[in-house]
Amino acid sequence: MNGDMRAMVAADVPALVALDAAAAGAPEARNPEFVRLALARNPEGCFVITQASTVRAGCCTHAAGPVGVITLLLAQPGAEADTQLAALLCHAVDALGTRHATCLMHAAHDAHQHDLVLIRGGLQVVEPVFVLRRALAATPATTRAPQSTKNVVWEDQCNVGAYGAELEQAQLGKLLRLQGDAGDYGVAVIELAARKQGGAATAAFVSAGSVVRGLGCGALLDALDGAARIAQQHGRTQLFCTLNGFYHRELMALVGQEWQVVRTVQRWVVSKTIARYKQWLMQPQVDFSYWSL
């Protein structure tokens, strides 16, 4: 590997954001506040590679209870990019593997240029994650009867509530908790700040969440209806969310509620944690978190 790997510090964030925009060929950079929050939450899981004191590659990870996630992995385009990405990936997987049962990351369906790096790094593609969009009316819809929580047992396994509280404190979004007669039965994080600087101010994104899973899909609909009300209160006209393809019944329920699938992203899981990942999916919960920057 050409360059030196070290822990990321706050002063690296502007250079990392500029590097990301250049690597994607995008005119508008990533919102640095999301990167700063990721670094503040998990400083031991964020790294950069430098050459001549210049940031050439970077990686951020997120701790979500039993799940460790690589949320950002990028390098300056060029001959050394794959080598640097491979070094960061190896370091991140080793760091996450010591603390989490499952390690995963997300990549856009058309981002194939680094697939070989991920495969060589021990990751494997699993089911796709669907990105869905719903148009919001000018006024909030009538509140539906909440999901019954009789005999419900649910826990926030991925610490979504803690993440949402810190995101809310950073003024990037809102945290929604679903509470019934028998206690909490779900949680959701609604991002109101755009992830890309200059991004549309008309949309909100449910970026993380988990609800109890039963025979019906009421808990998920409760969470997204609550998210829609928050989005409408802040003048948003579109709401986005993601849902893992494993939850086929819930996906069909959302399509029946005027949600539209707009694209898919690929979920990659570290191969040696696949068995535990499948066990985690079988828990009586619907996890609709898109752990990515």
Steps between C-alpha positions, in 0.01 A plus 500: 500500500632842404429749775455495876184387677396676818190583704276766352479836679253785467744701288487226234127540433519784241768315303301176517184673377692658210657164419156339493364760258802459272481119507132505406543773242224686679476880505353506850685360797365279776359689799797504740275505806406137445869405479576700815221319683631161384849590622374630834294185561769249405845663492681166536326376185592780257829500306680686223799433278728795433786570261718805555251611768212492247194279555483246218244251638263464792264268680227545763325226695190493718423290807140375502474251786574155356561651157815684393469701181746656257318821418759672280786357295668715238831579337631754255469355149825371357736207485527471878126522577423127519805431716401774742136389508607142568720611790219710652248221452725243668564735792128580539391136486761403760391786728129422466550126537633540853181672619212388278348166398416623149685740268340654192499797263281646226593592144293649221383243243701669224820545705684199363847649470602376847319163499824305462650683799199405712505138387872468570437665835270215600161659435207336325188647339173406672143615437447848350373800694216691335482879508137616510337841459161632601348833401359691797179700501505869590332420833564201728271203449265383772688304764435128471424283799835396649626145492378290792788424734336228702754222563759692299866444585734739319834657572713752317776252421691733268491802732308704242359719777844606622612578145180693429534705818851609399390575144214708640741685731715577194185650339511256210164334562246365746457186707163323514411243764194276471337450837202279575312376804766236563804718434714595202454304180720689256730790426589700189746773402382762251775702330389853412840628390615397152791257485635687200566872533255678277268200507125534473336672795168338411586147617551315826666160543423228755860386529478262795234315688368180646151381596350183639411245234179301516242352267396844384703801393335750731811594697696588186209704363473679837867596483483628144171684560663670798804584290271646232332728754837627619611557141179689419538717808837607360362582157619186321305364205685169455604229742761232428577179686680172439390142559701180477372254241480235775182673624288411198163522678580845634623615160168400342314687776693820427437472127131469588530827697617703198871450559700463179827312455742746339825300504691228679831493682719198569560371850835330554570286806836370620487133398606354834210682672228395251353232730463743788363762260222261392421423863473873567256543209280228650442702816136615557574848373509697177825691469480772233831667574722614216831535679693711253640850467 
